[in-house]
Amino acid sequence: MEKTSDDNRNIKAPLNLAERLQTYLFTWSSSEKNQDTVHLIEMAIDTTNKIIENLNQLTQSNNEK
């Protein structure tokens, strides 16, 4: 059981960073005027969403062990 707690702690920092990055990207996207840049930011947001989803799934998987 201790291994699961360690694994989840190791996931928490990258998850926190990804969530902060997502907030920054949303803020930047809403203030950006260049549509090409907005499109790239939206792609980065999609990628960040997938990272967050995968980290959450990994945490859930660790909890089920």
Biopython code that builds the backbone (N, CA, C, O; Angstrom):
import numpy as np
from Bio.PDB.StructureBuilder import StructureBuilder

atoms = [
    (1, "MET", "N", (0.832, -1.202, 0.000)),
    (1, "MET", "CA", (0.000, 0.000, 0.000)),
    (1, "MET", "C", (0.870, 1.257, 0.000)),
    (1, "MET", "O", (0.494, 2.267, -0.594)),
    (2, "GLU", "N", (2.005, 1.204, 0.648)),
    (2, "GLU", "CA", (2.881, 2.371, 0.690)),
    (2, "GLU", "C", (3.401, 2.717, -0.699)),
    (2, "GLU", "O", (3.593, 3.891, -1.017)),
    (3, "LYS", "N", (3.630, 1.698, -1.530)),
    (3, "LYS", "CA", (4.099, 1.916, -2.898)),
    (3, "LYS", "C", (3.089, 2.765, -3.670)),
    (3, "LYS", "O", (3.479, 3.663, -4.415)),
    (4, "THR", "N", (1.800, 2.489, -3.498)),
    (4, "THR", "CA", (0.752, 3.262, -4.168)),
    (4, "THR", "C", (0.806, 4.719, -3.746)),
    (4, "THR", "O", (0.682, 5.607, -4.589)),
    (5, "SER", "N", (0.988, 4.981, -2.464)),
    (5, "SER", "CA", (1.075, 6.360, -1.976)),
    (5, "SER", "C", (2.273, 7.073, -2.583)),
    (5, "SER", "O", (2.174, 8.233, -2.983)),
    (6, "ASP", "N", (3.408, 6.378, -2.652)),
    (6, "ASP", "CA", (4.597, 6.973, -3.268)),
    (6, "ASP", "C", (4.358, 7.253, -4.741)),
    (6, "ASP", "O", (4.733, 8.312, -5.243)),
    (7, "ASP", "N", (3.735, 6.305, -5.437)),
    (7, "ASP", "CA", (3.446, 6.492, -6.862)),
    (7, "ASP", "C", (2.543, 7.701, -7.071)),
    (7, "ASP", "O", (2.777, 8.505, -7.973)),
    (8, "ASN", "N", (1.515, 7.828, -6.242)),
    (8, "ASN", "CA", (0.587, 8.952, -6.383)),
    (8, "ASN", "C", (1.259, 10.280, -6.057)),
    (8, "ASN", "O", (0.957, 11.296, -6.683)),
    (9, "ARG", "N", (2.168, 10.282, -5.083)),
    (9, "ARG", "CA", (2.915, 11.511, -4.781)),
    (9, "ARG", "C", (3.787, 11.901, -5.966)),
    (9, "ARG", "O", (3.939, 13.084, -6.273)),
    (10, "ASN", "N", (4.360, 10.901, -6.630)),
    (10, "ASN", "CA", (5.202, 11.170, -7.794)),
    (10, "ASN", "C", (4.396, 11.686, -8.980)),
    (10, "ASN", "O", (4.945, 12.358, -9.853)),
    (11, "ILE", "N", (3.116, 11.385, -9.024)),
    (11, "ILE", "CA", (2.236, 11.859, -10.094)),
    (11, "ILE", "C", (1.721, 13.257, -9.781)),
    (11, "ILE", "O", (1.425, 14.026, -10.696)),
    (12, "LYS", "N", (1.612, 13.592, -8.510)),
    (12, "LYS", "CA", (0.989, 14.855, -8.102)),
    (12, "LYS", "C", (1.718, 16.082, -8.652)),
    (12, "LYS", "O", (1.068, 17.021, -9.112)),
    (13, "ALA", "N", (3.037, 16.097, -8.615)),
    (13, "ALA", "CA", (3.793, 17.265, -9.095)),
    (13, "ALA", "C", (3.599, 17.498, -10.596)),
    (13, "ALA", "O", (3.316, 18.627, -10.996)),
    (14, "PRO", "N", (3.743, 16.463, -11.447)),
    (14, "PRO", "CA", (3.493, 16.694, -12.875)),
    (14, "PRO", "C", (2.041, 17.079, -13.159)),
    (14, "PRO", "O", (1.771, 17.885, -14.049)),
    (15, "LEU", "N", (1.117, 16.504, -12.407)),
    (15, "LEU", "CA", (-0.291, 16.846, -12.591)),
    (15, "LEU", "C", (-0.530, 18.309, -12.240)),
    (15, "LEU", "O", (-1.225, 19.018, -12.967)),
    (16, "ASN", "N", (0.038, 18.756, -11.140)),
    (16, "ASN", "CA", (-0.088, 20.153, -10.725)),
    (16, "ASN", "C", (0.497, 21.076, -11.789)),
    (16, "ASN", "O", (-0.104, 22.096, -12.130)),
    (17, "LEU", "N", (1.659, 20.721, -12.309)),
    (17, "LEU", "CA", (2.297, 21.523, -13.349)),
    (17, "LEU", "C", (1.439, 21.575, -14.610)),
    (17, "LEU", "O", (1.280, 22.641, -15.204)),
    (18, "ALA", "N", (0.889, 20.448, -15.020)),
    (18, "ALA", "CA", (0.039, 20.410, -16.212)),
    (18, "ALA", "C", (-1.210, 21.264, -16.023)),
    (18, "ALA", "O", (-1.640, 21.947, -16.953)),
    (19, "GLU", "N", (-1.792, 21.232, -14.837)),
    (19, "GLU", "CA", (-2.977, 22.048, -14.567)),
    (19, "GLU", "C", (-2.637, 23.538, -14.585)),
    (19, "GLU", "O", (-3.420, 24.347, -15.082)),
    (20, "ARG", "N", (-1.478, 23.900, -14.048)),
    (20, "ARG", "CA", (-1.050, 25.307, -14.086)),
    (20, "ARG", "C", (-0.777, 25.751, -15.517)),
    (20, "ARG", "O", (-1.129, 26.866, -15.902)),
    (21, "LEU", "N", (-0.153, 24.883, -16.301)),
    (21, "LEU", "CA", (0.103, 25.188, -17.706)),
    (21, "LEU", "C", (-1.205, 25.386, -18.457)),
    (21, "LEU", "O", (-1.322, 26.300, -19.273)),
    (22, "GLN", "N", (-2.172, 24.549, -18.190)),
    (22, "GLN", "CA", (-3.472, 24.658, -18.844)),
    (22, "GLN", "C", (-4.125, 26.006, -18.522)),
    (22, "GLN", "O", (-4.683, 26.651, -19.410)),
    (23, "THR", "N", (-4.058, 26.427, -17.275)),
    (23, "THR", "CA", (-4.609, 27.726, -16.884)),
    (23, "THR", "C", (-3.920, 28.851, -17.643)),
    (23, "THR", "O", (-4.577, 29.762, -18.148)),
    (24, "TYR", "N", (-2.606, 28.786, -17.722)),
    (24, "TYR", "CA", (-1.837, 29.793, -18.460)),
    (24, "TYR", "C", (-2.237, 29.808, -19.933)),
    (24, "TYR", "O", (-2.426, 30.877, -20.514)),
    (25, "LEU", "N", (-2.367, 28.628, -20.539)),
    (25, "LEU", "CA", (-2.728, 28.551, -21.955)),
    (25, "LEU", "C", (-4.121, 29.120, -22.210)),
    (25, "LEU", "O", (-4.324, 29.832, -23.194)),
    (26, "PHE", "N", (-5.084, 28.816, -21.337)),
    (26, "PHE", "CA", (-6.434, 29.371, -21.484)),
    (26, "PHE", "C", (-6.396, 30.898, -21.410)),
    (26, "PHE", "O", (-7.045, 31.580, -22.203)),
    (27, "THR", "N", (-5.637, 31.423, -20.458)),
    (27, "THR", "CA", (-5.529, 32.877, -20.299)),
    (27, "THR", "C", (-4.895, 33.507, -21.529)),
    (27, "THR", "O", (-5.381, 34.519, -22.033)),
    (28, "TRP", "N", (-3.827, 32.919, -22.005)),
    (28, "TRP", "CA", (-3.142, 33.430, -23.191)),
    (28, "TRP", "C", (-4.055, 33.368, -24.410)),
    (28, "TRP", "O", (-4.117, 34.316, -25.192)),
    (29, "SER", "N", (-4.756, 32.263, -24.569)),
    (29, "SER", "CA", (-5.644, 32.083, -25.719)),
    (29, "SER", "C", (-6.728, 33.152, -25.764)),
    (29, "SER", "O", (-7.059, 33.669, -26.830)),
    (30, "SER", "N", (-7.272, 33.474, -24.608)),
    (30, "SER", "CA", (-8.371, 34.447, -24.574)),
    (30, "SER", "C", (-7.909, 35.863, -24.887)),
    (30, "SER", "O", (-8.716, 36.700, -25.292)),
    (31, "SER", "N", (-6.623, 36.142, -24.705)),
    (31, "SER", "CA", (-6.137, 37.501, -24.961)),
    (31, "SER", "C", (-5.355, 37.618, -26.275)),
    (31, "SER", "O", (-5.001, 38.723, -26.686)),
    (32, "GLU", "N", (-5.089, 36.501, -26.927)),
    (32, "GLU", "CA", (-4.290, 36.509, -28.160)),
    (32, "GLU", "C", (-5.139, 36.956, -29.353)),
    (32, "GLU", "O", (-6.269, 36.498, -29.525)),
    (33, "LYS", "N", (-4.593, 37.842, -30.163)),
    (33, "LYS", "CA", (-5.309, 38.367, -31.334)),
    (33, "LYS", "C", (-4.993, 37.577, -32.607)),
    (33, "LYS", "O", (-5.843, 37.467, -33.492)),
    (34, "ASN", "N", (-3.794, 37.034, -32.706)),
    (34, "ASN", "CA", (-3.370, 36.317, -33.906)),
    (34, "ASN", "C", (-4.028, 34.933, -33.939)),
    (34, "ASN", "O", (-3.790, 34.105, -33.060)),
    (35, "GLN", "N", (-4.850, 34.692, -34.952)),
    (35, "GLN", "CA", (-5.613, 33.445, -35.017)),
    (35, "GLN", "C", (-4.728, 32.216, -35.218)),
    (35, "GLN", "O", (-5.059, 31.130, -34.744)),
    (36, "ASP", "N", (-3.613, 32.381, -35.914)),
    (36, "ASP", "CA", (-2.690, 31.252, -36.066)),
    (36, "ASP", "C", (-2.110, 30.856, -34.709)),
    (36, "ASP", "O", (-1.974, 29.673, -34.398)),
    (37, "THR", "N", (-1.778, 31.851, -33.922)),
    (37, "THR", "CA", (-1.249, 31.585, -32.580)),
    (37, "THR", "C", (-2.323, 30.955, -31.703)),
    (37, "THR", "O", (-2.041, 30.034, -30.937)),
    (38, "VAL", "N", (-3.550, 31.449, -31.814)),
    (38, "VAL", "CA", (-4.663, 30.882, -31.044)),
    (38, "VAL", "C", (-4.830, 29.401, -31.388)),
    (38, "VAL", "O", (-5.047, 28.570, -30.506)),
    (39, "HIS", "N", (-4.728, 29.087, -32.668)),
    (39, "HIS", "CA", (-4.864, 27.684, -33.083)),
    (39, "HIS", "C", (-3.773, 26.816, -32.438)),
    (39, "HIS", "O", (-4.054, 25.717, -31.961)),
    (40, "LEU", "N", (-2.549, 27.307, -32.427)),
    (40, "LEU", "CA", (-1.455, 26.559, -31.801)),
    (40, "LEU", "C", (-1.672, 26.403, -30.296)),
    (40, "LEU", "O", (-1.390, 25.350, -29.724)),
    (41, "ILE", "N", (-2.174, 27.459, -29.666)),
    (41, "ILE", "CA", (-2.458, 27.393, -28.224)),
    (41, "ILE", "C", (-3.544, 26.355, -27.958)),
    (41, "ILE", "O", (-3.450, 25.585, -27.003)),
    (42, "GLU", "N", (-4.576, 26.334, -28.806)),
    (42, "GLU", "CA", (-5.654, 25.357, -28.639)),
    (42, "GLU", "C", (-5.131, 23.930, -28.786)),
    (42, "GLU", "O", (-5.584, 23.024, -28.086)),
    (43, "MET", "N", (-4.182, 23.732, -29.692)),
    (43, "MET", "CA", (-3.561, 22.410, -29.835)),
    (43, "MET", "C", (-2.793, 22.046, -28.562)),
    (43, "MET", "O", (-2.823, 20.898, -28.118)),
    (44, "ALA", "N", (-2.111, 23.024, -27.984)),
    (44, "ALA", "CA", (-1.381, 22.792, -26.736)),
    (44, "ALA", "C", (-2.347, 22.481, -25.596)),
    (44, "ALA", "O", (-2.055, 21.641, -24.745)),
    (45, "ILE", "N", (-3.495, 23.156, -25.578)),
    (45, "ILE", "CA", (-4.515, 22.887, -24.557)),
    (45, "ILE", "C", (-5.021, 21.455, -24.701)),
    (45, "ILE", "O", (-5.166, 20.747, -23.704)),
    (46, "ASP", "N", (-5.290, 21.022, -25.932)),
    (46, "ASP", "CA", (-5.742, 19.642, -26.158)),
    (46, "ASP", "C", (-4.710, 18.632, -25.665)),
    (46, "ASP", "O", (-5.054, 17.636, -25.028)),
    (47, "THR", "N", (-3.453, 18.899, -25.966)),
    (47, "THR", "CA", (-2.383, 18.003, -25.519)),
    (47, "THR", "C", (-2.296, 17.978, -23.999)),
    (47, "THR", "O", (-2.130, 16.918, -23.396)),
    (48, "THR", "N", (-2.409, 19.148, -23.389)),
    (48, "THR", "CA", (-2.362, 19.232, -21.928)),
    (48, "THR", "C", (-3.542, 18.488, -21.313)),
    (48, "THR", "O", (-3.390, 17.825, -20.287)),
    (49, "ASN", "N", (-4.722, 18.593, -21.935)),
    (49, "ASN", "CA", (-5.888, 17.846, -21.455)),
    (49, "ASN", "C", (-5.612, 16.348, -21.459)),
    (49, "ASN", "O", (-5.975, 15.645, -20.516)),
    (50, "LYS", "N", (-4.972, 15.859, -22.515)),
    (50, "LYS", "CA", (-4.659, 14.430, -22.605)),
    (50, "LYS", "C", (-3.651, 14.021, -21.534)),
    (50, "LYS", "O", (-3.762, 12.943, -20.949)),
    (51, "ILE", "N", (-2.679, 14.875, -21.283)),
    (51, "ILE", "CA", (-1.692, 14.590, -20.234)),
    (51, "ILE", "C", (-2.381, 14.500, -18.876)),
    (51, "ILE", "O", (-2.136, 13.569, -18.109)),
    (52, "ILE", "N", (-3.245, 15.471, -18.583)),
    (52, "ILE", "CA", (-3.970, 15.479, -17.307)),
    (52, "ILE", "C", (-4.847, 14.238, -17.185)),
    (52, "ILE", "O", (-4.894, 13.603, -16.132)),
    (53, "GLU", "N", (-5.535, 13.900, -18.260)),
    (53, "GLU", "CA", (-6.394, 12.715, -18.253)),
    (53, "GLU", "C", (-5.573, 11.451, -17.981)),
    (53, "GLU", "O", (-5.976, 10.605, -17.183)),
    (54, "ASN", "N", (-4.434, 11.328, -18.640)),
    (54, "ASN", "CA", (-3.586, 10.148, -18.432)),
    (54, "ASN", "C", (-3.032, 10.088, -17.011)),
    (54, "ASN", "O", (-2.974, 9.012, -16.418)),
    (55, "LEU", "N", (-2.629, 11.221, -16.465)),
    (55, "LEU", "CA", (-2.127, 11.240, -15.088)),
    (55, "LEU", "C", (-3.234, 10.880, -14.103)),
    (55, "LEU", "O", (-2.991, 10.166, -13.130)),
    (56, "ASN", "N", (-4.446, 11.372, -14.350)),
    (56, "ASN", "CA", (-5.576, 11.023, -13.479)),
    (56, "ASN", "C", (-5.893, 9.532, -13.568)),
    (56, "ASN", "O", (-6.193, 8.897, -12.557)),
    (57, "GLN", "N", (-5.827, 8.973, -14.779)),
    (57, "GLN", "CA", (-6.066, 7.534, -14.941)),
    (57, "GLN", "C", (-4.996, 6.720, -14.226)),
    (57, "GLN", "O", (-5.293, 5.687, -13.624)),
    (58, "LEU", "N", (-3.761, 7.182, -14.292)),
    (58, "LEU", "CA", (-2.670, 6.494, -13.611)),
    (58, "LEU", "C", (-2.871, 6.522, -12.097)),
    (58, "LEU", "O", (-2.637, 5.524, -11.416)),
    (59, "THR", "N", (-3.302, 7.663, -11.579)),
    (59, "THR", "CA", (-3.593, 7.770, -10.149)),
    (59, "THR", "C", (-4.712, 6.811, -9.761)),
    (59, "THR", "O", (-4.622, 6.116, -8.749)),
    (60, "GLN", "N", (-5.762, 6.779, -10.571)),
    (60, "GLN", "CA", (-6.887, 5.889, -10.292)),
    (60, "GLN", "C", (-6.436, 4.428, -10.338)),
    (60, "GLN", "O", (-6.833, 3.623, -9.496)),
    (61, "SER", "N", (-5.615, 4.098, -11.314)),
    (61, "SER", "CA", (-5.099, 2.735, -11.430)),
    (61, "SER", "C", (-4.262, 2.367, -10.206)),
    (61, "SER", "O", (-4.366, 1.254, -9.691)),
    (62, "ASN", "N", (-3.441, 3.293, -9.745)),
    (62, "ASN", "CA", (-2.628, 3.047, -8.546)),
    (62, "ASN", "C", (-3.503, 2.837, -7.319)),
    (62, "ASN", "O", (-3.194, 2.011, -6.460)),
    (63, "ASN", "N", (-4.600, 3.590, -7.241)),
    (63, "ASN", "CA", (-5.496, 3.473, -6.090)),
    (63, "ASN", "C", (-6.223, 2.133, -6.069)),
    (63, "ASN", "O", (-6.593, 1.637, -5.005)),
    (64, "GLU", "N", (-6.426, 1.550, -7.249)),
    (64, "GLU", "CA", (-7.135, 0.274, -7.327)),
    (64, "GLU", "C", (-6.241, -0.908, -6.968)),
    (64, "GLU", "O", (-6.729, -2.017, -6.747)),
    (65, "LYS", "N", (-4.936, -0.670, -6.911)),
    (65, "LYS", "CA", (-4.001, -1.766, -6.577)),
    (65, "LYS", "C", (-4.071, -2.121, -5.108)),
    (65, "LYS", "O", (-3.357, -3.016, -4.654)),
]
sb = StructureBuilder()
sb.init_structure("model")
sb.init_model(0)
sb.init_chain("A")
sb.init_seg("    ")
for serial, (resi, resn, name, xyz) in enumerate(atoms, 1):
    if name == "N":
        sb.init_residue(resn, " ", resi, " ")
    sb.init_atom(name, np.array(xyz, "f"), 0.0, 1.0, " ", f" {name:<3s}", serial, name[0])
structure = sb.get_structure()
